[in-house]
Amino acid sequence: MENKIHGYGHGGVGTVISVEDVDRQAGALKTQNITISDLDALTDNKPHLAIDKLRAGYGEMEILHDIDLRIGDGQSLCLIGPNGAGKSTILHSIFGFTNIFSGNISIDGKEITSFSPSKKLKDSGIAYILQDNSVFADMTVEENLLMGGYLLNKTIDAKKAVDEVLSEYNRLKNRRNNKASSLSGGERRLLEIARALIMNPNVLLVDEPSIGLEPRFINMVFEILGDLRDNQGKTIIMVEQNAKKGLEFSDIGYVIVSGELVLADYGNKLLDNPEVGRLFLGG
């Protein structure tokens, strides 16, 4: 009889770690308290977006427990950890999709904790790229992009922003009048990213950019994100199921377990950490 396995790892039954064991062993990675000074140092002591002692969740359920976070302007940060650890909840909280019980979120020292998602997009320059397929399949590429400019005061401004974004991405420009349903999975993900750029945000919250994509499209998406960071100065906070790919891309990496920050370091340092490798990188 074939053994049914539910857990992490590669190889046979003996190499797979149960979800519960990953939670326990990943929690043990926290060998000392992580201070704000430690997190600031990873931004060269120039934090752009900051989270302080955030407790947040859904309804009355608290998912995040005193989470701290720091990222510098133009940096990228990847959140890794077990399933259900609260990684996406951090993105949701930054954008305004959760109940905040205590703590605060700020940009350049200005508190934005209670801002609505629309206000965070329009006034604070924060855009959210969902992990689910969020394109409008029956709309054209151009119509999808125009939806990204719904907060702009004038239709002509939205159309101008669409033209500017399309000038950067010929793959979409050549299909601007095609329905989104005709696009490949990678092109749809590109459309989601491009739509988020219509309001010219500075901070991009990216939830699982590689999920459901073929390897060639994964590389394309990360090249686009790299261009946005390196050439356009965008700040990127991502959750990525492919922890190796996410840490290779990111300046900073955080390990989140059971709604708490247990490890924070430069991305390449976490890649070289044998325990992180064993638990999350298939090493």
SULGINOR-V473725 format. One record per backbone hydrogen bond with DSSP energy under -1.0 kcal/mol. NH is the residue of the N-H (numbers start at 1). CO is the residue of the C=O. If there is no record, write none. Layout:
# SULGINOR-V473725
nh = {NH & NH}
co = {CO & CO}
This chain:
# SULGINOR-V473725
nh = {8 & 15 & 16 & 17 & 22 & 23 & 24 & 25 & 26 & 27 & 28 & 29 & 30 & 31 & 39 & 40 & 41 & 43 & 44 & 45 & 48 & 49 & 50 & 51 & 52 & 54 & 55 & 57 & 58 & 61 & 63 & 64 & 65 & 67 & 69 & 71 & 75 & 77 & 78 & 79 & 80 & 85 & 90 & 91 & 92 & 93 & 94 & 95 & 96 & 97 & 99 & 101 & 102 & 104 & 106 & 107 & 108 & 110 & 112 & 115 & 120 & 121 & 122 & 123 & 126 & 127 & 129 & 139 & 141 & 142 & 144 & 145 & 146 & 147 & 148 & 149 & 150 & 152 & 158 & 159 & 160 & 161 & 162 & 163 & 164 & 165 & 166 & 167 & 168 & 172 & 173 & 174 & 175 & 176 & 178 & 180 & 181 & 182 & 183 & 188 & 189 & 190 & 191 & 192 & 193 & 194 & 195 & 196 & 198 & 200 & 202 & 203 & 204 & 205 & 206 & 207 & 208 & 211 & 213 & 218 & 219 & 220 & 221 & 222 & 223 & 224 & 225 & 226 & 227 & 228 & 229 & 230 & 231 & 232 & 234 & 235 & 236 & 237 & 238 & 239 & 240 & 243 & 246 & 247 & 248 & 249 & 250 & 252 & 253 & 254 & 255 & 256 & 257 & 259 & 260 & 262 & 263 & 265 & 267 & 270 & 271 & 272 & 277 & 278 & 279 & 280 & 281 & 283}
co = {17 & 12 & 13 & 8 & 18 & 19 & 20 & 21 & 22 & 23 & 24 & 26 & 27 & 29 & 35 & 36 & 37 & 40 & 41 & 40 & 71 & 71 & 106 & 69 & 104 & 67 & 102 & 99 & 61 & 58 & 56 & 56 & 259 & 54 & 51 & 49 & 72 & 236 & 252 & 238 & 254 & 82 & 86 & 87 & 88 & 89 & 90 & 91 & 92 & 92 & 57 & 55 & 55 & 52 & 50 & 110 & 48 & 107 & 105 & 112 & 116 & 117 & 118 & 119 & 120 & 203 & 205 & 136 & 178 & 176 & 140 & 141 & 142 & 143 & 145 & 146 & 147 & 149 & 154 & 155 & 156 & 157 & 158 & 159 & 160 & 161 & 162 & 163 & 165 & 169 & 169 & 170 & 172 & 173 & 175 & 139 & 137 & 179 & 180 & 184 & 185 & 186 & 187 & 188 & 189 & 190 & 191 & 192 & 195 & 197 & 125 & 125 & 235 & 127 & 237 & 129 & 239 & 208 & 210 & 214 & 215 & 216 & 217 & 218 & 219 & 220 & 221 & 222 & 223 & 224 & 225 & 226 & 227 & 227 & 228 & 202 & 75 & 204 & 77 & 206 & 79 & 241 & 242 & 243 & 244 & 245 & 246 & 76 & 265 & 78 & 263 & 80 & 260 & 85 & 257 & 255 & 255 & 253 & 251 & 266 & 267 & 268 & 273 & 274 & 275 & 276 & 277 & 277}
